[in-house]
Amino acid sequence: MKSTDKAAAANPTLSDFLCFAVYSANLAFGKAYKPILEQLGLTYTQYITIVALWEQDHQTVGSLGEKLFLESNTLTPILKKLEAMGYVERQRDPEDERQVRVTLTKSGRRLREKRLETGLAEATGLTPDEFAGIQKAVATLRDNLVDWVKAAE
């Protein structure tokens, strides 16, 4: 290792941190989505909540929170807002009153038809193969970190 490489390793800059690259990419995604979601009056977190329900409707608040990596005290206000907007309904599970189930309304399902992500894959400047590879790598990174934290608890 060259002495300049050793000095760089000893004094890393912000751009050397993978965590910052992921964090700042997340912020950039938020900015890219913002004009699209503003047309619908949705935040990014509200949008991914709806996407998770497109994937599997009629979920419990707990299972939805796990999928989205959100605590119920964060998710509940999001669901209340989506319910007030007419996109979801929340109901107690008749088989287990402790559970609240979340279901998309017709309006919530119709959002899927709007093709909100049109152009965002292109905005990344990645080929479809590169896009898929990075998505898989980031998901693996996330899963490894989640597993590591669980093992440390």
HELIX and SHEET records of a PDB file:
HELIX    1   1 SER A    3  ALA A   10  1                                   8    
HELIX    2   2 LEU A   14  ASP A   16  5                                   3    
HELIX    3   3 LEU A   18  LEU A   40  1                                  23    
HELIX    4   4 TYR A   44  GLU A   55  1                                  12    
HELIX    5   5 VAL A   61  LEU A   68  1                                   8    
HELIX    6   6 SER A   72  ALA A   84  1                                  13    
HELIX    7   7 LYS A  106  ARG A  110  1                                   5    
HELIX    8   8 LEU A  111  LYS A  114  5                                   4    
HELIX    9   9 LEU A  120  ALA A  123  1                                   4    
HELIX   10  10 PRO A  128  ALA A  152  1                                  25    
SHEET    1   A 3 GLN A  59  THR A  60  0                                        
SHEET    2   A 3 ASP A  96  LEU A 104 -1                                        
SHEET    3   A 3 VAL A  88  ASP A  93 -1                                        
END                                                                             
